[in-house]
Every structure is written in C-alpha cells, then in structure tokens.
Amino acid sequence: MKKAYIVGTCDTKYQELAYVRDLIEKAGVPTVLVDAGIFPHDNPVDVPNSVVASFHPTDKDFLTKVNDRGQAVSAMSEALPEFIATREDLGGIIGLGGSGGTSIATAAMRRLPVGIPKVMVSTVASGNVAPYVGPNDIIMMYSVTDVAGINRISRVVLGNAAHALAGMILNEVPKAENSKPLLGMTMFGVTTPCVNMVREKLQEGFDCLVFHATGTGGQSMEKLIDSGVMKSVIDVTLTEVCDLHMGGVMSAGEDRLGAIIRTKIPYVGSVGALDMVNFWAMDTVPEKYRERNLYVHNPQVTLMRTTPEENDRMGKWIANKLNQCEGPVRFLLPEKGVSMIDAEGMPFYDPEADEALFRAIEENVIQTADRKVIRLPYHINDPEFAQALVDNFKEINQ
C-alpha cells in the first residue's frame, strides 16, 4: 500500500504531527513522518531534516549554518520538493503549520501531480491561499486555533484532516471508462460561444477540459501539459497576458505558454479577450486607469479596454513565446473582434487597437511551414472561426 507522508517542523509541531500520524495508522494507512524543520531536536522521525536538506539543488548543508530563519525556511522550501519528488511509495501528503510551515509543505505539494491527495492544515488557510495552492489540487484546512498543542478544538480539526487523507488513500477513485485523449481549452465568459462550438465539434473524439482563464486556470492547464497528462490544446483565450502586462488581477504569470515551449506539443491558439484587463470592483481600479474605457462586468469585476500601445506590447510578447515553440503552431486572428464586447456597437469595439495586436504578432512571429499566423475575416465567436480552429487543430494533430 502507498504511504501517507506527514510533513512538518518536528522541532515545534511534533506533538500535533505525531497525533495525526497515529490516527492515519489506526485507519490502516502506513505513514512516513518527515521533519522539515530547521532546528535540531530529539523527537523520533522517519526522515530527519538533514536528509531532506541533502536534496537541496545547490546548498546541501544549509542546516549547519542557520543564522537567518527566513533564509533557512526558503532553503527548506527548495529542498523538500526535491525530496518528495523522489518518493515512489507516496500515496498522499499532509502538512501542519503556520505561515513558515505552510510555505515549506505546500512547496512540496505543488511539485506533485494532480490527483495525489494533498491536505494542508494551516493557520493562514482562511486568507488568500493562492500563493500556497497555485494551480494545484491542494486542500487547505483552517486550523482555527494555532497549531500549538492538542486541545479540544485542535484534536477535532487535525483528526478530521488525518481521516480525510486516510480516506483518500484507502479509497481510490474509480478509473474513468472514457479513454479518449485529453484536450485542453481556455475560455472566458466573452469567448464562451467560440469554445462551446469547438468543444461540441471535438468532444466525440476527445475528453475536453475547459479552463477558466482567470490566472490559475491557465496555470492549471499548463501544469497538466507539463505533467504529460494532456498533449492537445486549443488555447482560444489569452486574456491572462493582459493582466500580466497591465497589473490586472488574473495574471497567469510570465511563464504562460511555457509548457507549450517545454513539451513541444502541437499548439492552436488565438487572441481571445486580449481586449480587457481584469480588476475587482470599480473602486479597486488603480487611479492611473480611472479615466480609461471601463466596463462593469458584474459588481465584483471591472474590465478595462486595452489600447493600441498595450496591444502592440502584448503582441510582441506573444510572438516571442511562439517563436520558442518547436512543435507545430497555428495562431488564428479574428479580424472582426476578440471578445463578445469587442464587436461593432459594443463597448470595447476598437478596430485600431485590435489591428495593433494583430500587426505586432504577424510582424514578429518567425513564420515557417510549421509555425503559421492566420488572419480570418470573422469575429472570434462566429461559427466560421470556431470551424477554422477545429480544422487547424486536426491538421497538426494527425
């Protein structure tokens, strides 16, 4: 049977970690207690922190020269993922801790493939957990009290977490009867008609996974590509690039398109929703943008129309990424608009801005027989554009 790995700073959280270990073993799952702390102690563990530290990429003896806690925690956050990635008997992982322990344990969890059970009991789990979770299936459980001893509250919270991990390891999810290859697609509300048409045309032959392009959506799709699980993609919606460049709230980071480059898989992409930068409610829009073309998508989300200059900059960034792709590339440009609200008579209709985007991509992509930029006289949500995406996808995925 695969084992439950229990991770924490055993110099400060040993009592709680041992409690969780005992419950998991009582449930019938073997365990491995891993010390991810930075200070010495006499508590018995299965994997001492010195062993974990030896997996650090460059500084394998950093524990012998701890004089700055922050630096040591950062070093352990680099070493633990390397250690965890080598564990062939790992069936699931659970961590306990405050902000430091959470940073260390979730760094290792993010290294693991989607599907392996991951539970983090943390004092910071009721706030913004995006930096800890990222595009991964990590369960964050708020500890309610500090992780500091076993009391009538912590024994229940930690006990529930222990039983949750044990249950996930003991009860495998039934294998899917669907053996169709996975196809990833990116969608936003304003590109939904296009993606739905593409999905309907391909779902008979593919298991279509649609990712909401909200930052973590793009990251999640690319994590699955990097892991080798997904080898086909129609990346209709690159709106996360707007937020990366203009400081919006849904950036997928500088590595967007990185998985396509690394894996060399066939890539069909487009410029969906590159007309908009995403902010939260209107009063959160930065002062420097208050006079821009703003559109209230809903009470929680405000969109800002991109300008020709911004589109030129994004087009060059996208072109640079596409030029690094060694697999076949087809990148389609819809001349009549890139989103539902970038159409004639709609609030973000701006042919000049769109043309700046298209021109920057066309002029900077090094086109070859395998890397092509294709202009089409359609709106992104037109049936003809959806069909063109499908046709190009089939051409390079034969």
Phi and psi in degrees as a GROMACS rama.xvg file:
@    title "Ramachandran Plot"
@    xaxis  label "Phi"
@    yaxis  label "Psi"
@TYPE xy
-63.5714  155.371  LYS-2
-107.056  155.379  LYS-3
-91.2994  122.09  ALA-4
-93.3006  125.2  TYR-5
-110.477  118.672  ILE-6
-119.882  133.615  VAL-7
-178.061  177.708  GLY-8
-87.3516  98.9564  THR-9
-72.6473  -9.43136  CYS-10
-76.1352  -26.0536  ASP-11
-120.902  -21.8253  THR-12
-121.021  23.8685  LYS-13
-62.9248  -42.7908  TYR-14
-58.4304  -44.096  GLN-15
-69.5292  -41.1251  GLU-16
-64.7239  -41.1216  LEU-17
-66.0311  -36.6372  ALA-18
-61.6688  -46.5327  TYR-19
-63.8346  -43.7877  VAL-20
-56.9541  -46.5038  ARG-21
-63.7208  -39.7359  ASP-22
-66.7716  -40.205  LEU-23
-66.6105  -42.0513  ILE-24
-65.866  -37.8534  GLU-25
-63.3309  -30.4211  LYS-26
-76.3515  -8.64983  ALA-27
105.162  14.6707  GLY-28
-113.952  124.816  VAL-29
-66.1369  152.517  PRO-30
-128.246  160.62  THR-31
-133.666  116.588  VAL-32
-93.4248  118.873  LEU-33
-111.3  124.976  VAL-34
-88.7052  114.12  ASP-35
-108.029  19.4214  ALA-36
-80.1255  174.615  GLY-37
-117.547  -2.7987  ILE-38
-118.594  151.792  PHE-39
-71.0202  156.741  PRO-40
-164.713  174.673  HIS-41
-110.08  9.99315  ASP-42
-73.6806  136.82  ASN-43
-73.0249  129.841  PRO-44
-133.711  164.88  VAL-45
-84.7787  -36.1783  ASP-46
-128.736  107.69  VAL-47
-70.7792  160.215  PRO-48
-63.6449  -26.3721  ASN-49
-64.9673  -35.2476  SER-50
-67.8223  -44.3519  VAL-51
-60.3124  -45.2126  VAL-52
-60.7838  -30.6708  ALA-53
-66.4604  -12.1974  SER-54
-90.4743  0.0676142  PHE-55
-61.0925  137.334  HIS-56
-60.421  -31.9273  PRO-57
-131.735  -26.8558  THR-58
-126.09  78.6638  ASP-59
-74.8025  -13.2541  LYS-60
-115.038  31.9043  ASP-61
-63.0739  -24.1016  PHE-62
-67.8567  -22.1308  LEU-63
-79.9059  -7.20711  THR-64
-134.428  39.5341  LYS-65
-71.4321  111.155  VAL-66
-132.091  -1.20564  ASN-67
-139.177  113.403  ASP-68
-60.2538  -42.4642  ARG-69
-59.8093  -43.995  GLY-70
-65.5845  -38.771  GLN-71
-66.9955  -40.7551  ALA-72
-63.15  -41.2892  VAL-73
-62.4545  -40.9822  SER-74
-65.7178  -40.4772  ALA-75
-66.9206  -32.5612  MET-76
-67.2479  -20.8107  SER-77
-88.9479  -34.2412  GLU-78
-76.3166  -42.7415  ALA-79
-60.0156  -44.5927  LEU-80
-58.9253  -37.2342  PRO-81
-65.2461  -40.3426  GLU-82
-65.3053  -49.8931  PHE-83
-61.1693  -36.4632  ILE-84
-63.7859  -17.7389  ALA-85
-94.1446  -3.20502  THR-86
-85.0163  101.619  ARG-87
-75.7943  -16.8168  GLU-88
-96.4101  9.00836  ASP-89
-77.2078  121.086  LEU-90
-105.682  -15.1132  GLY-91
179.553  164.561  GLY-92
-140.386  142.137  ILE-93
-134.377  137.944  ILE-94
-124.934  152.876  GLY-95
-131.013  139.062  LEU-96
167.416  175.15  GLY-97
-88.2573  -152.148  GLY-98
-65.0124  -40.836  SER-99
-67.1146  -49.1928  GLY-100
-63.3507  -35.7925  GLY-101
-65.8846  -41.3243  THR-102
-60.6327  -43.1153  SER-103
-68.1414  -51.4421  ILE-104
-66.4884  -42.5054  ALA-105
-71.6577  -24.2352  THR-106
-60.6021  -40.7087  ALA-107
-69.4077  -40.3629  ALA-108
-62.5832  -38.7759  MET-109
-66.1796  -20.5259  ARG-110
-76.5754  -21.5872  ARG-111
-83.2396  154.359  LEU-112
-65.183  154.69  PRO-113
-60.4317  136.497  VAL-114
111.504  -29.1658  GLY-115
-75.6559  126.863  ILE-116
-58.6016  134.418  PRO-117
-139.749  119.938  LYS-118
-127.746  128.839  VAL-119
-122.976  114.791  MET-120
-94.4968  117.64  VAL-121
-142.699  148.809  SER-122
-74.0317  -14.8229  THR-123
-107.134  13.5564  VAL-124
-77.9987  -2.99625  ALA-125
-97.8297  0.606955  SER-126
-104.622  -147.562  GLY-127
-77.9508  106.657  ASN-128
-98.1382  3.5332  VAL-129
-54.6169  -42.2601  ALA-130
-62.8618  -27.5911  PRO-131
-85.8644  -37.4877  TYR-132
-88.3367  -45.6569  VAL-133
58.1372  -139.731  GLY-134
-92.718  31.6281  PRO-135
-116.042  161.472  ASN-136
-91.5477  59.2203  ASP-137
-92.6685  128.637  ILE-138
-86.8986  117.9  ILE-139
-100.189  121.182  MET-140
-116.553  122.618  MET-141
-70.1715  132.723  TYR-142
-77.9635  -12.0961  SER-143
68.1987  -66.8723  VAL-144
-95.0984  168.917  THR-145
-64.9222  154.923  ASP-146
-80.3643  81.6617  VAL-147
-149.39  74.5435  ALA-148
98.1847  165.697  GLY-149
-100.122  115.096  ILE-150
-129.333  -176.262  ASN-151
-66.0392  -21.198  ARG-152
-87.5895  -51.9718  ILE-153
-64.2645  -33.0378  SER-154
-64.2861  -31.976  ARG-155
-77.6551  -46.7213  VAL-156
-62.4116  -49.9646  VAL-157
-65.4538  -36.2609  LEU-158
-64.2306  -42.1922  GLY-159
-62.8235  -40.505  ASN-160
-64.8331  -42.8705  ALA-161
-61.2083  -45.444  ALA-162
-68.7337  -31.8596  HIS-163
-63.4316  -46.5172  ALA-164
-65.7552  -44.265  LEU-165
-59.4431  -42.3521  ALA-166
-63.3213  -38.9301  GLY-167
-68.0118  -37.1811  MET-168
-72.7114  -39.4688  ILE-169
-73.9447  -27.7502  LEU-170
-116.402  92.1027  ASN-171
-65.5014  143.762  GLU-172
-69.9496  131.451  VAL-173
-56.7562  140.946  PRO-174
-63.3008  140.273  LYS-175
-69.5582  136.145  ALA-176
-72.4403  -23.765  GLU-177
-75.3448  112.878  ASN-178
-102.222  12.3052  SER-179
-67.0801  145.767  LYS-180
-63.8586  149.77  PRO-181
-79.8395  137.387  LEU-182
-125.626  120.116  LEU-183
-93.5623  139.011  GLY-184
-137.852  147.588  MET-185
-109.382  137.347  THR-186
-140.897  149.349  MET-187
-128.146  165.836  PHE-188
-54.692  -36.8971  GLY-189
-82.96  -2.0745  VAL-190
-120.629  10.8578  THR-191
-57.3589  -44.8256  THR-192
-56.7647  -43.144  PRO-193
-61.9791  -50.9711  CYS-194
-65.2848  -38.8542  VAL-195
-63.0328  -38.9527  ASN-196
-66.7814  -41.3903  MET-197
-63.8326  -43.9296  VAL-198
-61.0359  -44.2342  ARG-199
-62.7632  -32.6134  GLU-200
-76.9352  -22.1031  LYS-201
-114.915  -9.11678  LEU-202
-67.414  -19.0388  GLN-203
-67.9781  -31.9038  GLU-204
-104.824  -10.5571  GLY-205
-135.187  149.874  PHE-206
-88.6279  101.566  ASP-207
-84.4358  120.891  CYS-208
-107.17  115.535  LEU-209
-100.971  125.481  VAL-210
-108.639  130.095  PHE-211
-76.7951  120.49  HIS-212
-76.802  65.1329  ALA-213
-107.79  21.1104  THR-214
101.458  -72.3357  GLY-215
-68.8882  -24.7261  THR-216
-63.1887  -49.705  GLY-217
-63.5961  -39.1811  GLY-218
-63.6964  -41.194  GLN-219
-63.8819  -43.7467  SER-220
-60.3257  -44.2527  MET-221
-71.7827  -28.768  GLU-222
-62.7206  -41.7708  LYS-223
-67.4069  -33.7471  LEU-224
-66.4378  -46.6997  ILE-225
-59.9173  -35.0383  ASP-226
-75.9837  -9.88616  SER-227
87.0686  -0.0268547  GLY-228
-71.9595  -34.2867  VAL-229
-124.186  122.709  MET-230
-117.478  8.15182  LYS-231
-134.974  141.105  SER-232
-151.208  139.832  VAL-233
-123.173  99.9064  ILE-234
-93.6869  76.386  ASP-235
-67.8222  -34.3398  VAL-236
-120.069  103.816  THR-237
-103.491  25.1228  LEU-238
-57.9137  -24.6733  THR-239
-60.4967  -23.3355  GLU-240
-67.3594  -33.5893  VAL-241
-58.6631  -47.4704  CYS-242
-68.6663  -33.1801  ASP-243
-60.3567  -43.9707  LEU-244
-85.373  -30.192  HIS-245
-110.489  7.57725  MET-246
79.5977  29.3528  GLY-247
-75.6517  -178.689  GLY-248
-100.438  4.58762  VAL-249
-127.524  40.9482  MET-250
-75.725  141.836  SER-251
-96.6032  5.28283  ALA-252
89.9166  172.72  GLY-253
-66.1087  -19.7946  GLU-254
-87.6902  6.88676  ASP-255
-56.7555  132.093  ARG-256
79.7514  -1.89614  LEU-257
-63.1888  -38.9029  GLY-258
-66.2095  -33.5227  ALA-259
-64.0403  -41.7917  ILE-260
-65.4976  -47.5571  ILE-261
-66.6998  -40.1316  ARG-262
-90.5454  -17.6172  THR-263
62.8886  26.7549  LYS-264
-74.1235  156.818  ILE-265
-59.975  138.167  PRO-266
-129.882  122.826  TYR-267
-113.845  122.972  VAL-268
-135.611  170.517  GLY-269
-154.295  -172.999  SER-270
-110.412  30.7641  VAL-271
-55.4545  129.361  GLY-272
60.7426  24.9446  ALA-273
-80.2653  10.9902  LEU-274
-92.9755  0.984664  ASP-275
-140.862  138.702  MET-276
-104.207  138.031  VAL-277
-100.539  129.448  ASN-278
-128.622  167.457  PHE-279
-77.5654  -147.524  TRP-280
-54.3653  157.396  ALA-281
-50.1596  -38.0803  MET-282
-73.9712  -3.53988  ASP-283
-94.5409  -8.23561  THR-284
-65.4941  128.159  VAL-285
-54.1748  145.556  PRO-286
-54.4341  -37.9486  GLU-287
-65.7267  -15.1943  LYS-288
-105.606  1.51409  TYR-289
-63.5915  -24.5011  ARG-290
-94.6947  5.23376  GLU-291
-80.4972  175.385  ARG-292
-75.0436  101.321  ASN-293
-110.058  143.754  LEU-294
-132.813  123.638  TYR-295
-80.8776  103.164  VAL-296
-70.7474  -42.0037  HIS-297
-160.992  174.409  ASN-298
-57.8414  -21.5584  PRO-299
-98.7399  -17.0964  GLN-300
-128.905  128.514  VAL-301
-118.616  134.202  THR-302
-108.3  143.965  LEU-303
-121.128  128.019  MET-304
-68.7854  133.418  ARG-305
-77.9229  152.332  THR-306
-98.2098  167.356  THR-307
-55.6158  -41.9285  PRO-308
-63.8659  -43.7468  GLU-309
-65.4989  -39.037  GLU-310
-67.3434  -37.0981  ASN-311
-60.2244  -44.0914  ASP-312
-63.931  -44.2228  ARG-313
-66.9363  -38.193  MET-314
-60.8435  -40.8902  GLY-315
-67.1732  -37.3379  LYS-316
-64.6657  -45.5155  TRP-317
-62.7391  -43.7103  ILE-318
-59.3317  -42.2206  ALA-319
-60.0431  -40.8245  ASN-320
-65.368  -45.8929  LYS-321
-63.7621  -34.1334  LEU-322
-65.9674  -21.0066  ASN-323
-86.7887  -7.94854  GLN-324
-78.7623  123.47  CYS-325
-94.513  -14.0363  GLU-326
-82.8629  171.051  GLY-327
-64.9668  139.025  PRO-328
-129.358  134.179  VAL-329
-129.986  118.333  ARG-330
-120.468  115.905  PHE-331
-102.577  135.546  LEU-332
-114.6  118.268  LEU-333
-89.4069  107.182  PRO-334
-65.753  -22.2385  GLU-335
-95.9642  9.56516  LYS-336
137.375  148.421  GLY-337
-108.575  -0.0391814  VAL-338
-156.913  171.204  SER-339
-60.5536  -31.9197  MET-340
-101.141  7.14  ILE-341
-109.613  70.0582  ASP-342
-144.253  157.98  ALA-343
-53.88  127.854  GLU-344
88.4095  -3.45651  GLY-345
-101.44  161.024  MET-346
-60.099  -30.2339  PRO-347
-105.041  14.7074  PHE-348
-66.4419  118.685  TYR-349
-155.566  82.5564  ASP-350
-56.2206  -33.7799  PRO-351
-64.3759  -43.9804  GLU-352
-65.0865  -42.7678  ALA-353
-62.3082  -41.7923  ASP-354
-63.3633  -35.9841  GLU-355
-62.3697  -38.6245  ALA-356
-65.9828  -50.8099  LEU-357
-60.8794  -44.6771  PHE-358
-63.8081  -41.5635  ARG-359
-63.2124  -38.1027  ALA-360
-69.3442  -48.2573  ILE-361
-62.1974  -41.8431  GLU-362
-76.2902  -20.3182  GLU-363
-109.509  -17.5021  ASN-364
-75.2305  130.229  VAL-365
-83.0973  100.589  ILE-366
-83.4181  138.359  GLN-367
-136.378  -174.017  THR-368
-63.6449  -28.5411  ALA-369
-99.6699  -13.7653  ASP-370
-124.045  105.097  ARG-371
-127.069  139.503  LYS-372
-106.658  128.701  VAL-373
-125.043  119.066  ILE-374
-87.214  141.43  ARG-375
-136.208  140.979  LEU-376
-82.4441  47.9136  PRO-377
-131.956  163.633  TYR-378
-82.5902  153.384  HIS-379
-60.156  -27.3285  ILE-380
-97.2159  10.7188  ASN-381
-76.4004  144.874  ASP-382
-57.007  -35.2881  PRO-383
-64.8382  -34.4011  GLU-384
-71.401  -41.2931  PHE-385
-59.1984  -41.8198  ALA-386
-65.2053  -37.3518  GLN-387
-64.7227  -38.1604  ALA-388
-60.5301  -45.2959  LEU-389
-63.5596  -44.886  VAL-390
-62.0259  -43.4854  ASP-391
-69.1006  -35.4786  ASN-392
-60.9732  -46.8635  PHE-393
-64.4614  -36.0213  LYS-394
-61.4442  -40.2016  GLU-395
-99.3785  2.63284  ILE-396
-118.756  27.8776  ASN-397
